[in-house]
Amino acid sequence: METDIAIIGGGLSGLSLARHLAQAGRDFQLFEARDRLGGRIASLQHASRDDTSIVPLGYDLGPSWFWPGQHRMERMVHELRLKKFDQYASGTALFETETGEILSNLGLASMQGAWRLQSGMRGLIDGIAQQLAPDRLHLNHALSELHQNGRLIFKEGQHCQARKIVLALPPRLAAGLSFSPQLDPAQQRALAGIATWMGGQAKFVALYDRPFWREEGLSGDALSQAGPLAEIHDASPPQVELGRDAPAALFGFVGLPPQARHGQKEDLPQAALTQLGRLFGSKAAQPITVAYQDWAQEAYTATSLDQSPASQHAAYGLPASLQNLWQGRLAFCVSELAPDTGGYLEGALAAAEHQAELLQREWIK
Ligand SMILES: Cc1cc2nc3c(=O)[nH]c(=O)nc-3n(C[C@H](O)[C@H](O)[C@H](O)COP(=O)(O)OP(=O)(O)OC[C@H]3O[C@@H](n4cnc5c(N)ncnc54)[C@H](O)[C@@H]3O)c2cc1C
């Protein structure tokens, strides 16, 4: 296969770049290692039925929120005709001490003011993918080798010849690829030093027939020192969908570090439900269904370096040593290397917008 531009990675950055290129009539092929698109975006799907149609709902296992002022996200949501709604945050937030004592009315900050998508963030991925020609999207293509002459070799032996290579994957995963000629040690260090935002996190979601905690004046927000969930929020769809029998939901970030979670895949959901029962009452321990997603165990998201989760948002951006690689033949397009809002969904869109502008400028020259 030959192409002008090979995009490696089908997360929001890679797909959004593909959308820009398709809109500009450019030739590209996108290669994704997993058997699905979306990367760190994944949602548990549910279809609710209104009077005339089926309404797709999503319960996020990866990112849940975007915020006012993130204008690229707002525009994308509008263009894909997705429905946004406010994170539910009315009522009392709870705090659980190390010994399991439950306190309320501490004025804890919640995610009030953040927006969610009715479809789950998965709606972004499905919406963009629907706008792209299916024969340009290649699943199960994990890049393993890349050569300065534009030759790409994938894990299963497939190959491609590209004029330009755009790596739309977390920098630490890029550091593990085989480059020919090799990157110099400073470039390798630069890639390996950029933490994959949220790559060390795990999320637990529980679905219920109704949001019983709201009826008791609770917002669904909780912070806990007892665990295993450290931070809990309401993850229900919008109120109108709840009225149509869509399941309500709570979700929590697991507080245990990745190493401690490893091997607890079976026990952790039960421990999380016991904790939800302590906080929100016995109904919370009896969900319709649950889902658990440990991103640190995902080979196409996190590396061994991501097993100690970053506690703070890093100052992301493209380091000088990674600019203009292979005389401009090799470029990056991933949230962590975006010109602004690095690490966030908005950063993924910023990275794609920036890379599309650079490619367009080169083309016009
Ligand atoms: C639990 C969690 C919660 C989060 N919460 C939020 C939030 O609320 N709001 C927010 O703004 N952001 C949040 N984020 C961050 C957000 O998910 C990311 O900013 C965004 O999804 C990054 O998209 P990306 O395309 O840049 O990278 P990725 O989604 O990581 O995409 C990279 C793609 O490359 C593929 N790939 C990897 N290796 C190869 C290879 N060798 N060959 C081919 N393909 C490969 C991967 O499979 C993947 O599809 C959260 C992340 C997580 C994990």
The ligand as a Tripos MOL2 file, in Angstrom:
@<TRIPOS>MOLECULE
LIG
   53    58     1     0     0
SMALL
NO_CHARGES

@<TRIPOS>ATOM
      1 C1         -9.5950    7.3230   32.7220 C.3       1 LIG1
      2 C2         -9.3940    8.5510   31.8840 C.ar      1 LIG1
      3 C3        -10.1350    9.6920   32.1550 C.ar      1 LIG1
      4 C4         -9.9490   10.8430   31.3870 C.ar      1 LIG1
      5 N1        -10.7630   11.9280   31.6300 N.ar      1 LIG1
      6 C5        -10.6980   12.9900   30.8120 C.ar      1 LIG1
      7 C6        -11.7030   14.0010   30.8780 C.ar      1 LIG1
      8 O1        -12.6690   13.9050   31.6490 O.2       1 LIG1
      9 N2        -11.5740   15.0730   30.0370 N.ar      1 LIG1
     10 C7        -10.5410   15.1970   29.1520 C.ar      1 LIG1
     11 O2        -10.4850   16.2150   28.4310 O.2       1 LIG1
     12 N3         -9.6030   14.2090   29.0180 N.ar      1 LIG1
     13 C8         -9.6760   13.1080   29.8090 C.ar      1 LIG1
     14 N4         -8.7840   12.0640   29.6320 N.ar      1 LIG1
     15 C9         -7.7280   12.2160   28.6220 C.3       1 LIG1
     16 C10        -8.2650   11.9230   27.1890 C.3       1 LIG1
     17 O3         -8.7820   10.6150   27.1780 O.3       1 LIG1
     18 C11        -7.1210   12.0610   26.1770 C.3       1 LIG1
     19 O4         -6.6600   13.3900   26.1540 O.3       1 LIG1
     20 C12        -7.5150   11.7310   24.7330 C.3       1 LIG1
     21 O5         -8.3990   10.6530   24.6280 O.3       1 LIG1
     22 C13        -6.2170   11.4750   23.9510 C.3       1 LIG1
     23 O6         -6.5200   11.1360   22.6080 O.3       1 LIG1
     24 P1         -5.2870   10.8100   21.6410 P.3       1 LIG1
     25 O7         -5.8650   10.4420   20.3270 O.co2     1 LIG1
     26 O8         -4.3270   11.9670   21.6680 O.co2     1 LIG1
     27 O9         -4.5330    9.5660   22.2960 O.3       1 LIG1
     28 P2         -5.0890    8.0610   22.4760 P.3       1 LIG1
     29 O10        -6.5270    8.0800   22.7970 O.co2     1 LIG1
     30 O11        -4.1690    7.4000   23.4410 O.co2     1 LIG1
     31 O12        -4.9420    7.4440   21.0290 O.3       1 LIG1
     32 C14        -3.7620    6.8250   20.5740 C.3       1 LIG1
     33 C15        -4.1470    5.7020   19.6270 C.3       1 LIG1
     34 O13        -2.9460    5.0860   19.1040 O.3       1 LIG1
     35 C16        -3.1420    3.6820   19.0770 C.3       1 LIG1
     36 N5         -1.8220    3.0370   19.0750 N.ar      1 LIG1
     37 C17        -0.9700    2.8820   20.1020 C.ar      1 LIG1
     38 N6          0.1430    2.2500   19.6970 N.ar      1 LIG1
     39 C18        -0.0090    2.0110   18.3620 C.ar      1 LIG1
     40 C19         0.8050    1.3990   17.3740 C.ar      1 LIG1
     41 N7          2.0120    0.8760   17.6450 N.pl3     1 LIG1
     42 N8          0.3300    1.3190   16.0890 N.ar      1 LIG1
     43 C20        -0.8950    1.8260   15.7650 C.ar      1 LIG1
     44 N9         -1.7040    2.4290   16.6930 N.ar      1 LIG1
     45 C21        -1.2600    2.5220   17.9700 C.ar      1 LIG1
     46 C22        -3.9480    3.4030   20.3270 C.3       1 LIG1
     47 O14        -4.5970    2.1480   20.2740 O.3       1 LIG1
     48 C23        -4.9220    4.5870   20.3210 C.3       1 LIG1
     49 O15        -6.1010    4.3010   19.5870 O.3       1 LIG1
     50 C24        -8.9650   10.8850   30.3670 C.ar      1 LIG1
     51 C25        -8.2160    9.7260   30.0940 C.ar      1 LIG1
     52 C26        -8.4390    8.5670   30.8320 C.ar      1 LIG1
     53 C27        -7.6460    7.3250   30.5030 C.3       1 LIG1
@<TRIPOS>BOND
     1     1     2 1
     2     2     3 ar
     3     2    52 ar
     4     3     4 ar
     5     4     5 ar
     6     4    50 ar
     7     5     6 ar
     8     6     7 ar
     9     6    13 1
    10     7     8 2
    11     7     9 ar
    12     9    10 ar
    13    10    11 2
    14    10    12 ar
    15    12    13 ar
    16    13    14 ar
    17    14    15 1
    18    14    50 ar
    19    15    16 1
    20    16    17 1
    21    16    18 1
    22    18    19 1
    23    18    20 1
    24    20    21 1
    25    20    22 1
    26    22    23 1
    27    23    24 1
    28    24    25 2
    29    24    26 1
    30    24    27 1
    31    27    28 1
    32    28    29 2
    33    28    30 1
    34    28    31 1
    35    31    32 1
    36    32    33 1
    37    33    34 1
    38    33    48 1
    39    34    35 1
    40    35    36 1
    41    35    46 1
    42    36    37 ar
    43    36    45 ar
    44    37    38 ar
    45    38    39 ar
    46    39    40 ar
    47    39    45 ar
    48    40    41 1
    49    40    42 ar
    50    42    43 ar
    51    43    44 ar
    52    44    45 ar
    53    46    47 1
    54    46    48 1
    55    48    49 1
    56    50    51 ar
    57    51    52 ar
    58    52    53 1
@<TRIPOS>SUBSTRUCTURE
     1 LIG1         1 GROUP 0 **** ****
